[in-house]
Amino acid sequence: MLNEIIQTIPQVLIDGLTLGTVYAVIALGYTMVYGILELINFAHGEIFMTGAFIGTTLLLLFTGIGWISALPAIVMLLTVLIITAVLTGLLGMGIERLAYRPLRHAPRLIPLITAIGISFVLQDIVRFIAELSKGSYIVTGPNLFTNQLLLKTSSISSIFNDASIKASFVIVLVTAVVMMIGLDIFVNRTKWGMAMRAVAQDRETASLMTVNVNKVIAITFFIGSALGGATGVLFAVQYGTIDPYIGFILGLKAFTAAVLGGIGNIRGAMLGGLLLGVLEMFASANLTLLTGGVFGAEYKDVFAFAILITVLLFKPEGLLGKPATEKV
Amino acid sequence: MPILEVQNLTKKFGGLTATQEVSMTVEKSSITAVIGPNGAGKTTFFNMITGIYQPTSGIILLENEKINGLKPHDVSKAGISRTFQNIRLFNQMSVLENVLVGMHTHLKAGLLGILFNLPVIRKEEKEAEMHAYHLLDYVGLADLLNEKATNLSYGAQRRLEIARALAANPKVLLLDEPAAGMNPKETKDLTELIHRMRQEFNLTVILIEHDMKLVMEISEHIVVLDHGVKIAEGKPEDIRNNPKVIEAYLGSGAVQAG
């Protein structure tokens, strides 16, 4: 049995890391907003979904006017990614301005309910527009990257099977990693990143040190939503078919990843996302084998969440989180 | 020449009047102390000047410009910096970063500049770090640059707060109980530091303090609040002998001792 599990490891790692980077980038949006406002922005999954739709629409549009055959696919994808990121970033900023800022001093439960409300609103708006223009809310985008690469992992050691990579996997992986590195540099090196960390620790003191708190919060929402929207495009390119409800389960998993890594901690969200992705793929590949056929691959989520619960039992603050100290 | 003028400042929290019709004038480059028993409204007064609270009525003028109604970050940009009674550093950030946050408004580096490592940004970053280093050196924390703020000793945290407040390049520095919890030696060092800062940065200092020895020694002007009302103001020797102040605050023992 062990041999068979080891054989699948290269493929599990490739699939898991790709899925994991998607979780990780979305988890960043949850964790950044939580770090600053202590708000779980449940609408973030829907921002991701909206990004997927904007991206697919743009790709279909570009195909329609013939750019797809004229331009290299990668240039096309980058253009779409940037446009989508800007649009979803503005969407996130707008949501903060209209729906969360007026509730800044309300009890914490109230913005949380608002966030859930906004996610329903976004789902229905997207569904309405999609049905109106396409006749169906399930949309399939153009197929940009069809190449398959075969990794000869068996030549490293005979205990591994060969693994296959779709070209789009590589693109998802690279883009997501670039976004994460970019964010890490932003947060740790730039003055707005530093202001963001300062606001997360003590909003009032930061404002007394010339930091414009509202601007920092708006920037946080812009960046988180832009990353989430761009990941939506990657998801659409990777999996082809999207519908207005993909944001729910993906958002939930990304939120889980953020909690797993320690909510409010940016590197924690990245780690949590990657870990959750790999665990899920591992379960999906091996669960049947491990349980002698009792549980099939469809129980992968149960497996992943069982790990989450176990981790939180022993380390409630998450893997990279700091234990909260009560303010006195 | 007055740098800060406060006219008839009143703050009400519901039915409670925290300060009532308080007026004062602060001369440029002076050291002024605001004293009074606990609950006299001193910190409320600071919070109104820095824009955290909006006064119920009254006017605050910084160099003849009205600053009440401004957001805290705009007040601090206008030139008022402060420290806190209960230390409020960014605990999880390094000593250097704490000071750099104080410089926020003077830095321009955006994401693109950093990513492309533009020479302008590199130069600015270097200068900012040098300036921060000088300020830390000034308060005697230069060798703790990369330490997390939370790991510093109590006295060092107080000095870091001062360095951070100086980083914004203020005209007026508000110190809220800077000597609280300090031993006599630390208090003496602090007194020297305040004098030095005033001279070198051409600062106007306003402090809230309970340590009467420090107050009498350092301040040129004293304002006494009691139950939100200004009951006296003047030179230290006038305040020392003012019967109203003695009654409200100092007590007869302090008069004999002084």
HADDOCK unambig.tbl for C-alpha pairs under 7 A between the chains (distance, minus, plus):
assign (segid A and resid 186 and name CA) (segid B and resid 111 and name CA) 6.07 0.50 0.50
assign (segid A and resid 190 and name CA) (segid B and resid 109 and name CA) 6.29 0.50 0.50
assign (segid A and resid 190 and name CA) (segid B and resid 110 and name CA) 6.26 0.50 0.50
assign (segid A and resid 190 and name CA) (segid B and resid 111 and name CA) 6.35 0.50 0.50
assign (segid A and resid 190 and name CA) (segid B and resid 114 and name CA) 6.90 0.50 0.50
assign (segid A and resid 191 and name CA) (segid B and resid 104 and name CA) 6.43 0.50 0.50
assign (segid A and resid 191 and name CA) (segid B and resid 107 and name CA) 6.83 0.50 0.50
assign (segid A and resid 191 and name CA) (segid B and resid 109 and name CA) 6.36 0.50 0.50
assign (segid A and resid 194 and name CA) (segid B and resid 101 and name CA) 6.66 0.50 0.50
assign (segid A and resid 195 and name CA) (segid B and resid 101 and name CA) 6.32 0.50 0.50
assign (segid A and resid 198 and name CA) (segid B and resid 90 and name CA) 6.20 0.50 0.50
assign (segid A and resid 201 and name CA) (segid B and resid 90 and name CA) 6.12 0.50 0.50
assign (segid A and resid 202 and name CA) (segid B and resid 90 and name CA) 6.93 0.50 0.50
assign (segid A and resid 205 and name CA) (segid B and resid 88 and name CA) 6.92 0.50 0.50
assign (segid A and resid 207 and name CA) (segid B and resid 72 and name CA) 5.62 0.50 0.50
assign (segid A and resid 207 and name CA) (segid B and resid 73 and name CA) 4.82 0.50 0.50
assign (segid A and resid 208 and name CA) (segid B and resid 72 and name CA) 5.41 0.50 0.50
assign (segid A and resid 208 and name CA) (segid B and resid 73 and name CA) 5.47 0.50 0.50
assign (segid A and resid 208 and name CA) (segid B and resid 76 and name CA) 5.88 0.50 0.50
assign (segid A and resid 209 and name CA) (segid B and resid 73 and name CA) 6.56 0.50 0.50
assign (segid A and resid 209 and name CA) (segid B and resid 76 and name CA) 6.33 0.50 0.50
assign (segid A and resid 209 and name CA) (segid B and resid 101 and name CA) 6.89 0.50 0.50
assign (segid A and resid 209 and name CA) (segid B and resid 102 and name CA) 4.98 0.50 0.50
assign (segid A and resid 209 and name CA) (segid B and resid 168 and name CA) 6.83 0.50 0.50
assign (segid A and resid 210 and name CA) (segid B and resid 73 and name CA) 4.08 0.50 0.50
assign (segid A and resid 210 and name CA) (segid B and resid 74 and name CA) 6.56 0.50 0.50
assign (segid A and resid 210 and name CA) (segid B and resid 76 and name CA) 5.21 0.50 0.50
assign (segid A and resid 210 and name CA) (segid B and resid 77 and name CA) 5.57 0.50 0.50
assign (segid A and resid 210 and name CA) (segid B and resid 102 and name CA) 6.93 0.50 0.50
assign (segid A and resid 210 and name CA) (segid B and resid 104 and name CA) 6.42 0.50 0.50
assign (segid A and resid 210 and name CA) (segid B and resid 105 and name CA) 5.95 0.50 0.50
assign (segid A and resid 211 and name CA) (segid B and resid 73 and name CA) 5.52 0.50 0.50
assign (segid A and resid 211 and name CA) (segid B and resid 104 and name CA) 6.38 0.50 0.50
assign (segid A and resid 212 and name CA) (segid B and resid 73 and name CA) 5.56 0.50 0.50
